[in-house]
Amino acid sequence: MSSTLELLAAKAEAAMAAEDNVPSPCVSVCRMTADRSLCQGCYRTLDELRAWSGASDGYKRSVWRQVLLRSGLVREPQD
């Protein structure tokens, strides 16, 4: 696992345990993919990055779930 993914995985544990003040998935690798769809460090979209500071903890948890899926750290359940 790359060091970026290791950092993200460590932050995910804290984020999912937080009852409030959900921490950001930022791992200080702030580069967008070539198509500008995702940050290469935290796997958030531009809209998610922009909304983060004013977002509710519920929204932040939903973004974290998407980050974990996009990064491959978790997989969607198969039926």
Secondary structure, DSSP 8 states (H G I E B T S, - for coil): --HHHHHHHHHHHHHHH-SSS------S---B-TTSSSBTTT---HHHHHHGGG--HHHHHHHHHHHHHHHTSS-----
